[in-house]
Amino acid sequence: MATQAAVLAGFTTTCLIELNIPPDTHYLAKSCLHIAAIFSICSNIACVSLSTITNIWGSGKALRGKDGSMDEAVEGINSERELIFRTFAFGLCGNLCTVLCACFITMSWPINFFAATMVVYTLYLIYTNAIRIQRKFHMADVVRLDDLTAFPTNGNSNGNGRGHGHGISTASTNTDVDSHSSSALLGHRGRSSKGLLDV
């Protein structure tokens, strides 16, 4: 999003510098153009700055922080999303308002009317579809990072330990039974051999 905001800021800056305003332009139209352009540039620069700072400091804490820093970094980055999206939306709106003012200043009737209508419809289209897409992909229940990295509790560990211990005891018992059976079989063979020798 920072890249798109930087592109929009560049477009608005170019429009503000390169646009040739006629000398007989009304003061109100000229003022609206300048205010919309400055508002768009400031909002887009704020979006770029906030996105960059959040990515640098958030990823730095997640990679080099102490235990539990990964969870805090993810939650912190997620909490900054709303402000960054809002500044991007303001910058986009200011960019379209700058184009709208330029339509009335540089174009003649009725071309400026049709051009302004297309700009207003584009603004309405972006707004309505952005709300629709946001509602479509809205997540009511968010999976937390600690839910993915959670380890078994002590109770489960003890239960598993008892289970493994029981298995070891069972294996030892089976081994003892096998050894006893082998000893009995060898004793039976020894008595049988002794009986044959006596005969």
C-alpha positions as CSV (number, residue, x, y, z in Angstrom):
1,M,0.0,0.0,0.0
2,A,2.9,2.4,0.6
3,T,4.0,1.9,-3.0
4,Q,0.5,2.9,-4.4
5,A,0.4,5.9,-2.0
6,A,3.8,7.1,-3.3
7,V,2.6,6.8,-6.9
8,L,-0.6,8.8,-6.1
9,A,1.5,11.5,-4.3
10,G,3.7,11.7,-7.4
11,F,0.7,12.1,-9.7
12,T,-0.8,14.8,-7.6
13,T,2.5,16.7,-7.3
14,T,3.0,16.6,-11.0
15,C,-0.6,17.8,-11.5
16,L,0.0,20.7,-9.1
17,I,3.3,21.7,-10.7
18,E,2.7,21.2,-14.4
19,L,-0.9,22.3,-14.6
20,N,-1.3,25.6,-16.5
21,I,-4.0,27.6,-14.8
22,P,-5.6,30.3,-17.0
23,P,-5.2,33.8,-15.6
24,D,-9.0,34.5,-15.6
25,T,-9.7,31.4,-13.4
26,H,-12.0,32.1,-10.5
27,Y,-10.3,32.4,-7.1
28,L,-12.6,29.8,-5.5
29,A,-11.8,27.2,-8.2
30,K,-8.1,27.8,-7.9
31,S,-8.2,27.6,-4.1
32,C,-10.1,24.3,-4.3
33,L,-7.5,22.9,-6.6
34,H,-4.6,23.8,-4.4
35,I,-6.3,22.6,-1.2
36,A,-7.3,19.2,-2.7
37,A,-3.8,18.7,-4.1
38,I,-2.0,19.5,-0.9
39,F,-4.5,17.4,1.1
40,S,-3.8,14.4,-1.2
41,I,0.0,14.8,-1.1
42,C,0.0,15.0,2.7
43,S,-2.3,12.0,3.2
44,N,-0.3,9.9,0.8
45,I,3.0,10.8,2.3
46,A,1.6,10.0,5.8
47,C,0.5,6.6,4.5
48,V,3.9,5.9,3.1
49,S,5.6,7.0,6.3
50,L,3.3,5.1,8.6
51,S,3.5,1.9,6.5
52,T,7.3,2.0,6.4
53,I,7.7,2.7,10.2
54,T,5.3,0.0,11.1
55,N,7.0,-2.6,8.9
56,I,10.5,-1.7,10.1
57,W,9.8,-1.6,13.8
58,G,7.2,-4.4,13.9
59,S,9.4,-6.9,12.0
60,G,12.4,-5.8,14.1
61,K,10.6,-6.6,17.3
62,A,9.3,-9.9,16.0
63,L,12.7,-11.1,14.9
64,R,15.0,-9.7,17.7
65,G,12.7,-9.3,20.6
66,K,12.4,-11.4,23.8
67,D,10.1,-14.3,24.3
68,G,6.5,-13.4,23.3
69,S,7.6,-10.5,21.1
70,M,6.2,-12.2,18.0
71,D,2.7,-12.1,19.4
72,E,3.0,-8.5,20.5
73,A,4.5,-7.5,17.1
74,V,1.6,-9.1,15.1
75,E,-1.0,-7.6,17.3
76,G,0.7,-4.2,17.1
77,I,0.9,-4.3,13.3
78,N,-2.7,-5.3,13.1
79,S,-3.8,-2.4,15.3
80,E,-2.1,0.1,13.0
81,R,-3.8,-1.1,9.9
82,E,-6.9,1.1,10.3
83,L,-4.9,4.3,10.5
84,I,-2.9,3.4,7.4
85,F,-6.0,2.4,5.4
86,R,-7.6,5.7,6.4
87,T,-4.7,7.9,5.3
88,F,-4.6,6.0,2.0
89,A,-8.3,6.5,1.5
90,F,-7.9,10.3,2.2
91,G,-5.1,10.5,-0.2
92,L,-7.0,8.7,-3.0
93,C,-10.0,11.0,-2.4
94,G,-7.9,14.1,-2.5
95,N,-6.3,12.9,-5.7
96,L,-9.7,12.5,-7.4
97,C,-10.9,15.9,-6.0
98,T,-7.8,17.5,-7.6
99,V,-8.7,15.9,-10.9
100,L,-12.2,17.2,-10.5
101,C,-11.1,20.7,-9.9
102,A,-8.7,20.5,-12.9
103,C,-11.7,19.4,-15.1
104,F,-13.6,22.7,-14.4
105,I,-10.5,24.9,-14.7
106,T,-8.9,23.6,-17.9
107,M,-11.9,22.2,-19.8
108,S,-14.7,24.0,-21.5
109,W,-18.4,23.4,-21.4
110,P,-19.9,20.7,-21.9
111,I,-16.7,18.6,-21.8
112,N,-16.0,19.5,-18.2
113,F,-19.4,18.4,-17.1
114,F,-19.0,14.9,-18.6
115,A,-15.4,14.6,-17.2
116,A,-16.5,15.7,-13.8
117,T,-19.4,13.2,-13.9
118,M,-16.9,10.4,-14.6
119,V,-14.7,11.4,-11.8
120,V,-17.6,11.5,-9.3
121,Y,-18.8,8.2,-10.5
122,T,-15.3,6.7,-10.1
123,L,-15.2,8.0,-6.5
124,Y,-18.6,6.5,-5.8
125,L,-17.6,3.2,-7.4
126,I,-14.5,2.9,-5.3
127,Y,-16.2,3.8,-2.1
128,T,-19.2,1.4,-2.5
129,N,-17.1,-1.6,-3.7
130,A,-14.5,-1.0,-1.0
131,I,-17.2,-1.3,1.6
132,R,-18.6,-4.4,-0.1
133,I,-15.2,-6.1,-0.3
134,Q,-14.5,-5.2,3.4
135,R,-17.7,-6.8,4.5
136,K,-17.2,-9.8,2.4
137,F,-13.7,-10.6,3.8
138,H,-14.4,-9.4,7.4
139,M,-13.2,-11.8,10.0
140,A,-15.3,-12.0,13.1
141,D,-13.1,-14.6,14.8
142,V,-9.4,-14.1,14.2
143,V,-6.9,-16.8,14.8
144,R,-4.2,-15.5,17.2
145,L,-0.6,-16.4,16.8
146,D,-0.3,-18.0,20.2
147,D,-3.1,-20.4,19.2
148,L,-0.8,-21.7,16.5
149,T,2.3,-21.9,18.7
150,A,0.6,-23.1,21.9
151,F,2.2,-26.2,23.5
152,P,0.4,-28.8,25.6
153,T,-0.2,-27.9,29.2
154,N,1.3,-29.6,32.2
155,G,-1.8,-31.7,32.7
156,N,-1.5,-33.1,29.2
157,S,2.2,-33.6,29.6
158,N,1.7,-35.5,32.8
159,G,-1.1,-37.5,31.3
160,N,1.1,-38.3,28.3
161,G,3.9,-39.2,30.8
162,R,1.7,-41.5,32.7
163,G,0.6,-43.1,29.5
164,H,4.2,-43.6,28.4
165,G,5.2,-44.9,31.8
166,H,2.3,-47.3,31.7
167,G,3.5,-48.5,28.3
168,I,7.0,-49.0,29.6
169,S,5.8,-50.9,32.6
170,T,3.7,-53.1,30.4
171,A,6.6,-53.7,28.2
172,S,8.8,-54.6,31.2
173,T,6.1,-56.9,32.5
174,N,5.9,-58.6,29.1
175,T,9.7,-59.0,29.1
176,D,9.7,-60.5,32.5
177,V,7.0,-63.0,31.5
178,D,9.0,-64.0,28.4
179,S,12.1,-64.5,30.5
180,H,10.2,-66.6,33.0
181,S,8.7,-68.7,30.2
182,S,12.2,-69.2,28.7
183,S,13.7,-70.2,32.0
184,A,10.9,-72.7,32.6
185,L,11.3,-74.2,29.1
186,L,15.0,-74.6,29.6
187,G,14.4,-76.2,33.0
188,H,11.9,-78.6,31.5
189,R,14.4,-79.5,28.7
190,G,17.2,-80.1,31.4
191,R,15.0,-82.5,33.4
192,S,14.0,-84.3,30.2
193,S,17.7,-84.7,29.2
194,K,18.6,-86.0,32.8
195,G,15.7,-88.5,32.6
196,L,17.0,-89.9,29.3
197,L,20.5,-90.2,30.7
198,D,19.2,-92.1,33.8
199,V,17.5,-94.5,31.5
